[in-house]
Amino acid sequence: MSLVVLCVGKRAEIPYCFSVAGIRIYSVEELCYFFREIAFLLDDNLANRQLVEWLETQCDLPELANLLYPLCKKGSDVETFVRTIVEYTGYFTGEEEGQVLVAVKECAGRTVDERKKNRADFYLESKKYELAIKEYELLLKECSVLPGENYTAFHGDIFFGMGIAFAKMFLFEQADYYLEKAYKILENEVVAFSMLAAKRMHLSEQNYICYIADHPELYYVSQALEDKLNVAEKMWQVSNTKKQLDDLKECKKLGEAQLYYEEMERITNRLKENFRKCIQE
C-alpha cells in the first residue's frame, strides 16, 4: 500500500518560480519535493521574503510564514530555513528528512563556483543543453586561468560538461574541441571515450584512423568504442523504428508516395520537437 501524503495549506493559483532550476511549484509539498531532489542547488538566497509571502498568501500558511520571516535576514542559515519548512509539513519520514538536511548542509559548504557548476550540470542532466552551455561558458569566464597558470581538474570537468552538451545537440565538432581540452587535463578513460566518439562522428574515416595511429595510448579505448558502435548497429537493425522506416520505403516503391511523405513528416516533426525541448531556455 502506498504512503498517503496529506496536503498542508492549499494549492497556489500563482506558482513560485525557482530561476536557479527553471522550476515552478504550486504547493508546499512540491517545495519539499524540490528540496529533496535539488538540494545541491540551494544557497542562502533561498531564505527570502518573496518565498515566505508566497507560502503565506498563495498556500494559506500564515503560521508557517510567521516562523520563517525571522529567518529571512541576511546571513541566515539555509539549513534552519529548510528544516523549519519540512518539520512543519511532516512531508518526509525521519530518515528522509535527515538526508535532505545533510544534503542542504553539504551544499552550503561549497564555493560559489561549485554551486554554479552544479546548476550547469543540472541543466545538462535535465536535457536543457543550451542553458547548460551558457552556464558553463559564464563559469569559465569567471574562473579563467591567468598567463603562466595551469588548468585545474575543476576546469577539466567544465570542459567535459560542455563537450557532452554539444554532443547531445549533435554538434560533434564543437564537442570534440571541448572534450579534447578536458582529456588533456583529466586524462581518464571516460573522457577519452567521449572524445573519440565525437571525433568518430565528425572526422572522415581516414582522418580518424590517422588520429588513432598518432595516439597509440588510445588504442584500447578506440576498440571499446568500436565494440559499442557495433552493438548499437545490431540493435538498430532489429529495432521497431528501423522496421517502420523500411516499411515506409516499401510504401513509396509501391506507389503510395503520399503515405510515405505524410509519415516521414510526422516522424521528422516529432524529432524536431524533441530537439527544440533540449535547446529551449
C-alpha positions as CSV (number, residue, x, y, z in Angstrom):
1,M,0.0,0.0,0.0
2,S,1.4,3.4,-1.0
3,L,2.0,6.1,1.7
4,V,-0.6,8.9,1.5
5,V,0.8,12.4,1.9
6,L,-1.7,14.8,3.4
7,C,-1.7,18.3,1.9
8,V,-0.8,21.3,4.1
9,G,-2.4,24.6,3.2
10,K,-3.8,24.9,-0.3
11,R,-2.6,24.8,-3.9
12,A,-1.4,28.1,-5.1
13,E,-3.1,29.9,-8.0
14,I,0.1,31.7,-8.8
15,P,3.2,29.4,-8.8
16,Y,6.6,30.3,-7.2
17,C,9.4,30.1,-9.7
18,F,12.9,29.0,-8.8
19,S,15.0,30.6,-11.5
20,V,18.1,28.7,-10.4
21,A,16.4,25.5,-11.7
22,G,13.8,26.8,-14.0
23,I,11.1,25.1,-11.9
24,R,7.6,26.3,-10.9
25,I,5.9,24.9,-7.8
26,Y,2.3,25.2,-6.7
27,S,2.3,23.9,-3.1
28,V,4.4,23.5,0.0
29,E,4.5,19.7,-0.7
30,E,6.1,20.5,-4.1
31,L,8.5,22.8,-2.3
32,C,9.6,19.9,0.0
33,Y,10.0,17.6,-3.0
34,F,12.1,20.3,-4.6
35,F,14.3,20.4,-1.5
36,R,14.9,16.6,-1.7
37,E,15.5,16.4,-5.5
38,I,17.6,19.5,-6.0
39,A,19.2,20.2,-2.6
40,F,22.6,20.7,-4.3
41,L,21.3,23.9,-6.0
42,L,20.2,25.6,-2.8
43,D,22.0,28.6,-1.4
44,D,21.5,31.4,1.1
45,N,19.2,33.2,-1.4
46,L,16.5,30.6,-0.7
47,A,15.6,32.3,2.6
48,N,13.8,35.3,1.1
49,R,10.7,37.2,2.0
50,Q,9.2,36.6,-1.5
51,L,9.1,32.8,-0.9
52,V,7.7,33.3,2.6
53,E,5.0,35.7,1.4
54,W,4.0,33.2,-1.3
55,L,3.6,30.5,1.3
56,E,1.5,32.9,3.4
57,T,-0.8,34.2,0.7
58,Q,-0.9,31.7,-2.0
59,C,-0.6,28.5,0.1
60,D,-2.6,29.9,3.0
61,L,0.1,29.1,5.6
62,P,0.3,32.2,7.8
63,E,1.6,30.1,10.8
64,L,4.5,28.7,8.9
65,A,5.2,32.2,7.4
66,N,5.5,33.6,10.9
67,L,8.1,31.0,11.7
68,L,10.1,31.8,8.6
69,Y,10.0,35.7,8.5
70,P,12.7,36.0,11.2
71,L,14.9,33.7,9.2
72,C,14.9,35.9,6.1
73,K,17.6,38.2,7.5
74,K,20.9,38.5,5.7
75,G,23.3,35.6,6.6
76,S,20.5,33.3,7.8
77,D,21.2,29.6,7.9
78,V,19.5,28.0,4.9
79,E,19.6,24.6,6.7
80,T,17.4,26.1,9.5
81,F,15.1,27.6,6.9
82,V,14.6,24.3,5.2
83,R,14.3,22.4,8.5
84,T,11.5,24.7,9.6
85,I,9.5,24.0,6.5
86,V,10.0,20.3,6.4
87,E,9.3,19.8,10.1
88,Y,6.1,21.9,9.8
89,T,4.7,20.0,6.8
90,G,5.7,16.5,8.0
91,Y,6.3,15.6,4.4
92,F,9.3,13.4,5.0
93,T,9.9,10.4,7.2
94,G,12.6,10.9,9.9
95,E,15.3,9.3,7.7
96,E,14.3,11.2,4.6
97,E,14.3,14.5,6.5
98,G,17.8,13.8,7.8
99,Q,19.1,13.0,4.3
100,V,17.7,16.2,2.9
101,L,19.1,18.4,5.7
102,V,22.6,16.7,5.3
103,A,22.5,17.5,1.5
104,V,21.5,21.1,2.2
105,K,24.3,21.5,4.7
106,E,26.9,20.0,2.4
107,C,25.8,22.4,-0.4
108,A,26.1,25.3,2.0
109,G,29.8,24.5,2.4
110,R,30.5,24.6,-1.3
111,T,32.1,27.6,-3.1
112,V,30.1,29.9,-5.4
113,D,31.8,28.4,-8.4
114,E,31.0,24.8,-7.3
115,R,27.3,25.8,-6.9
116,K,27.3,27.4,-10.4
117,K,28.7,24.2,-11.8
118,N,26.0,22.2,-10.0
119,R,23.5,24.3,-11.8
120,A,25.1,23.8,-15.2
121,D,25.3,20.1,-14.5
122,F,21.6,20.1,-13.5
123,Y,20.7,21.7,-16.9
124,L,22.8,19.1,-18.7
125,E,21.1,16.2,-16.9
126,S,17.7,17.8,-17.5
127,K,18.4,17.8,-21.2
128,K,18.4,21.7,-21.3
129,Y,21.6,21.7,-23.3
130,E,21.6,25.3,-24.5
131,L,21.2,26.5,-20.9
132,A,23.9,24.2,-19.7
133,I,26.4,25.5,-22.3
134,K,25.7,29.1,-21.4
135,E,26.2,28.3,-17.7
136,Y,29.5,26.6,-18.4
137,E,30.7,29.4,-20.6
138,L,29.9,32.0,-17.9
139,L,31.7,29.9,-15.3
140,L,34.8,29.6,-17.5
141,K,34.9,33.4,-17.8
142,E,34.7,33.8,-14.1
143,C,37.4,31.3,-13.2
144,S,39.6,31.9,-16.2
145,V,43.3,31.0,-16.0
146,L,45.9,33.7,-15.8
147,P,49.0,33.6,-18.0
148,G,51.5,31.1,-16.6
149,E,48.9,29.2,-14.7
150,N,47.6,25.7,-15.5
151,Y,44.1,24.4,-15.8
152,T,42.7,22.5,-12.8
153,A,40.6,19.4,-12.6
154,F,37.6,21.8,-12.0
155,H,38.3,23.4,-15.4
156,G,38.5,19.9,-16.9
157,D,35.1,19.0,-15.5
158,I,33.6,22.2,-17.0
159,F,35.1,21.4,-20.5
160,F,33.8,17.8,-20.2
161,G,30.3,19.1,-19.4
162,M,30.4,21.5,-22.3
163,G,31.6,18.7,-24.7
164,I,28.8,16.4,-23.6
165,A,26.2,19.2,-24.1
166,F,27.4,19.9,-27.6
167,A,27.4,16.2,-28.4
168,K,23.8,15.9,-27.2
169,M,22.9,18.6,-29.7
170,F,24.7,16.7,-32.5
171,L,27.3,19.4,-32.8
172,F,30.2,16.9,-32.8
173,E,33.0,19.2,-33.9
174,Q,32.4,21.6,-31.1
175,A,32.0,18.6,-28.7
176,D,35.4,17.3,-29.9
177,Y,37.0,20.6,-29.2
178,Y,35.9,20.8,-25.5
179,L,36.3,17.0,-24.9
180,E,39.9,17.1,-26.1
181,K,40.6,20.0,-23.8
182,A,39.0,18.0,-21.0
183,Y,41.1,15.0,-21.8
184,K,44.4,16.9,-21.8
185,I,43.6,18.0,-18.2
186,L,41.8,14.9,-16.7
187,E,43.5,12.1,-18.7
188,N,40.9,9.4,-17.9
189,E,39.2,6.8,-20.0
190,V,35.7,8.1,-19.6
191,V,36.7,11.4,-21.1
192,A,38.8,9.7,-23.7
193,F,35.9,7.5,-24.8
194,S,33.6,10.5,-25.2
195,M,36.3,12.5,-27.1
196,L,36.9,9.6,-29.6
197,A,33.1,9.2,-30.1
198,A,32.9,12.9,-31.0
199,K,35.8,12.5,-33.4
200,R,34.3,9.4,-34.9
201,M,31.1,11.3,-35.7
202,H,32.7,14.3,-37.4
203,L,36.1,13.3,-38.8
204,S,36.4,11.4,-42.1
205,E,37.3,7.7,-41.8
206,Q,40.9,8.4,-42.9
207,N,41.4,11.3,-40.5
208,Y,40.0,9.3,-37.6
209,I,42.3,6.4,-38.3
210,C,45.3,8.7,-38.6
211,Y,44.4,10.3,-35.3
212,I,44.3,6.9,-33.6
213,A,47.6,5.9,-35.2
214,D,49.2,9.1,-33.8
215,H,47.9,8.4,-30.3
216,P,48.6,4.7,-29.6
217,E,47.8,5.3,-25.9
218,L,44.1,5.5,-27.0
219,Y,44.1,2.2,-29.0
220,Y,42.2,0.2,-26.4
221,V,39.7,3.0,-25.8
222,S,39.1,3.1,-29.6
223,Q,38.5,-0.6,-29.6
224,A,35.9,-0.3,-26.8
225,L,34.2,2.5,-28.8
226,E,34.1,0.3,-31.9
227,D,32.6,-2.6,-29.9
228,K,29.9,-0.3,-28.6
229,L,29.1,1.0,-32.1
230,N,28.8,-2.5,-33.4
231,V,26.3,-3.3,-30.6
232,A,24.4,-0.2,-31.4
233,E,24.3,-1.1,-35.1
234,K,22.9,-4.6,-34.3
235,M,20.3,-3.1,-32.0
236,W,19.3,-0.6,-34.7
237,Q,18.8,-3.4,-37.3
238,V,16.2,-5.2,-35.2
239,S,14.5,-2.0,-33.8
240,N,10.9,-1.1,-34.4
241,T,12.0,2.3,-35.8
242,K,14.2,0.6,-38.4
243,K,11.3,-1.6,-39.4
244,Q,8.9,1.3,-39.6
245,L,11.3,3.2,-41.9
246,D,11.8,0.1,-44.1
247,D,8.0,-0.3,-44.4
248,L,7.7,3.4,-45.4
249,K,10.3,2.9,-48.1
250,E,8.4,-0.1,-49.4
251,C,5.2,2.0,-49.5
252,K,7.0,4.6,-51.7
253,K,8.2,1.8,-54.0
254,L,4.6,0.5,-54.3
255,G,3.4,4.0,-55.4
256,E,2.0,5.1,-52.0
257,A,4.0,8.3,-52.1
258,Q,1.5,10.4,-50.1
259,L,1.5,8.0,-47.2
260,Y,5.3,7.9,-47.3
261,Y,5.7,11.7,-47.1
262,E,3.0,12.1,-44.5
263,E,4.6,9.6,-42.2
264,M,8.1,10.9,-42.8
265,E,6.9,14.4,-42.0
266,R,5.2,13.2,-38.8
267,I,8.4,11.4,-37.7
268,T,10.6,14.4,-38.6
269,N,8.4,16.8,-36.7
270,R,8.5,14.6,-33.6
271,L,12.3,14.6,-33.7
272,K,12.4,18.3,-34.3
273,E,10.1,18.9,-31.3
274,N,12.3,16.7,-29.1
275,F,15.4,18.6,-30.2
276,R,13.7,22.0,-29.5
277,K,12.9,20.9,-26.0
278,C,16.6,20.2,-25.5
279,I,17.7,23.7,-26.6
280,Q,14.9,25.9,-25.2
281,E,15.7,28.3,-22.4
